[in-house]
Amino acid sequence: MSTSLASTRKKLKLTVTVRVMDSYHGKRVSDLLFDLFKQSGFEGATMLLADRGFDRRGFATSNVLGLSVKLPVLIETIEAGEKVLEILPRVKEIVGSNGSITLQEVEVL
């Protein structure tokens, strides 16, 4: 095993998929999650705005003018498992039935 692989660290990747305008108590889900991650001392998070997608609520794509409010957003963070599991109940509360939440064990090089 090479030296770089020997120093890998296991963490959890939390991925949340919602729609860009999904809200919880009048605030965007994506903004609430970013605030939660920052307040919880996470090292970082990334938000990706997708061009199209579909889920149980239907198909989402940008329209001709590019002004769709239904576009999918993926929010990802990689953090120590304990930190992720600590905030997971709050993430579930914020997302509710609006999207999906996945956890994946990853090795950070």
N, C-alpha and C positions, 0 to 999 in steps of 0.2 A: 504494500500500500504506500502511495506517495505521501510526502509530508503534508501537502495541502489537504488531502483527503483525511488524514489522521486528525486534523484539527477542526473537523466539521462539528457543527452544533445542531442538535435537533430542536426545532421550533414548530409552532403551528401556524399555518396559513389560513386566515379567516377571509372568506370571499362572500360578499353580499351582492345579490343582483336585485335591483328594483328598477322602477321607471323614473325618469328624470324629475317629474313633478310629484311623485309620491310624497305624502306628508304625514306627519304625526303631530297632533295638537297644533296644527297651523304652520309647522316648520318643515322644511324639506328633510326627508330621511337622510339623504347623503350629507347634508350639513350637520345634522345631529350626530351622525356616526363619526364624522371627522372630529367634531368637538369632543365626543366621548373618548376617542382614541388619544387625542392630545391631552385631555385632562387625566387620563389613566397612565400617562407617562410612556406611551408607545413611542418607538423610535421613528415611525413613519407610516404612511398609508398612501395608496394611489387610487385615483378615481379615473376610470376609463369610460368615455361616452361612446356607446356602440352605434353603428349605422342602422342596424336592424336586429330583430330577434322575435321570438314568440314564446308564450307561456300559456298557462291555463286561462289567462285573461284575454288572449288573442294575439294577433300579429302586430308588431310595432316596426315602423320604418319611417325615415324622413320623407316628407311629402315633397312635391315639386319645388315649393318655396323653401324647403329646409326648416320649417317652423314647427315640427312635431313636438308635442309635449309628452308623447308616449315612448320616447326612445329609451332603450335599456341603459342602465348605468351599472358598472361593476366597481365595487369598492373592495380593495384588498389590503391586508396588512399581514406582516409576518412578525411574530413576537413570541416570547417565552410562553410555553403552554399554560402556566399558572395564571399569567396576566390575561390571556385570552379567555380562559375558562371563568375567571372572575367577573368579566364584563358580559359574558355570553347571555345571561338572563336579561340584561338591559337591552342588548342588541335584538334579542327575540321580541321583546316588548315593542321596541321602536319599529321594527320591520313588520311585525304582525303577519297578516296574510297577504301583504303587498308584494312579497318577493321570495327569494330563496337564500338560505344561509348554508354554507358548506365549510367544513374544517378538513384540513389535510396536513398530515405530518410531513415536514420537509427537512432537508439537511442544508444548512447554510454554510457555504464555503468561506 
